[in-house]
Amino acid sequence: MIKNTLSYARELDKQDPLKQFRSEFHFPQHQGSNCIYLCGNSLGLQPKGVGPALQRELEQWQTFGVEGHFKGELPWMYYHKFLQEQSAHIVGAKTEEVVVMNTLTTNLHLLMVSFYRPTKERYKIIMEAGAFPSDQYAMESQVKFHGFHPDDAIIEISPRAGEEVLRTEDIIKTILENKDSLALVMFAGVNYYTGQFFDLSAITQAGHEAGAKIGFDLAHAAGNLPLQLHDWGVDFAVWCSYKYLNSGPGGPSGLFIHERHGENPDLPRFAGWWGHHEEERFQMKKGFIPMKGAAGWQLSNAQIFAMAPHKASLDLFVKAGMERLRKKSTLLTNYLIQLIDEINENSFRFNIITPREEKDRGAQLSILTGKEGPALFEYLTENGVIADWREPNVIRVAPVPMYNSFEDVYKFARLLENYSE
Ligand SMILES: *Cc1c(COP(=O)(O)O)cnc(C)c1O
């Protein structure tokens, strides 16, 4: 079978054990057929179960009014519990170590309250250079809030000259060099721009050796690749649900707090009634007693209309399983690399800046184009591709295993090849 053909791509789709999940999603249309949607790293597609899930909550409200907190299929009072097991599966945690609440940047700040407690000697934060802006702003404002100066307190690790991505050895070296002044290592799981997946286990180990706390922003990692937050011993992590987790724009955030912290009621935090000891919550008494685990960081009652879509999507992830998704994801992205390599053999046009090694990336490839980049992107769009453009000239594409097909990847590569200036 010739690999570089549509029929070969279709054959791969036929053999795909997860192929039926594609039909669980709504696809934007282009000239009467599905778009080639490669933007799941930015906003995942809508699962068909979302509409009915929202409808069910509307009916719950219509039928029960306030009593919906205790009645019906999914009583609102306990709603966060209906998301915990699935979230734990996605990030490799114990059920009690995760909870869904608020939004990502909000949770990042809330967890900094507990895990960034700088002293005069130990106040520095290490992060990757070129982190997602919200993380940069969060770190800057946190160090300022504590009376430090970002230029002094924030250490950014950059790739070596002439390189696009970070080397784990450089990350570890920087962590250990700063062991006397380091308070926190705050890294992305997968960098949003390059698509590099960092060695979270090695970073955690080095950070702890340096006496620091370790937090990860998993916005581009959760639902993209299997994680082992508990076993790695990570202190805390946050993620959003609207990228790989397909839970809709502004969808709620998940967070992880390792059980060694979750079981410590004395760990400082900003408290609200939903984090209070469950059996006594409605006694409305003075004196905050946190629930055990990540649930003890909740502030407010659950945002049902954001969480219902999240649940619909999370249930699909559990059905598909992160290991199986990763397996397909690797095949899909390897296939794309292979096709781009073949195009480059004739004339080199598409520089993949994402690491080529499977273990160093998820679904996403970041393709550095030449000066024709904007016109190429427009051409792709006109031909039904939905991808993502980042200045100055990077196209980000993520064939996601939940709903993308090998045929999507093949057609995208053919468009790349056929584009001429
Ligand atoms: C997408 C993303 C965010 C977005 O933050 P919100 O609070 O959900 O708006 C933050 N950090 C990273 C690394 C992201 O990729």
PDBQT file of the ligand as one rigid body, heavy atoms in Angstrom, charges set to zero:
ROOT
HETATM    1  C1  LIG A 501      -5.196  28.850  27.546  1.00  0.00    +0.000 C 
HETATM    2  C2  LIG A 501      -4.260  29.188  28.632  1.00  0.00    +0.000 A 
HETATM    3  C3  LIG A 501      -4.639  30.043  29.684  1.00  0.00    +0.000 A 
HETATM    4  C4  LIG A 501      -5.992  30.724  29.670  1.00  0.00    +0.000 C 
HETATM    5  O1  LIG A 501      -6.359  31.150  30.928  1.00  0.00    +0.000 OA
HETATM    6  P1  LIG A 501      -7.889  31.367  31.331  1.00  0.00    +0.000 P 
HETATM    7  O2  LIG A 501      -7.800  31.811  32.724  1.00  0.00    +0.000 OA
HETATM    8  O3  LIG A 501      -8.601  30.067  31.138  1.00  0.00    +0.000 OA
HETATM    9  O4  LIG A 501      -8.453  32.416  30.410  1.00  0.00    +0.000 OA
HETATM   10  C5  LIG A 501      -3.732  30.265  30.695  1.00  0.00    +0.000 A 
HETATM   11  N1  LIG A 501      -2.513  29.671  30.699  1.00  0.00    +0.000 NA
HETATM   12  C6  LIG A 501      -2.119  28.843  29.696  1.00  0.00    +0.000 A 
HETATM   13  C7  LIG A 501      -0.780  28.202  29.732  1.00  0.00    +0.000 C 
HETATM   14  C8  LIG A 501      -2.977  28.598  28.632  1.00  0.00    +0.000 A 
HETATM   15  O5  LIG A 501      -2.583  27.805  27.638  1.00  0.00    +0.000 OA
ENDROOT
TORSDOF 0
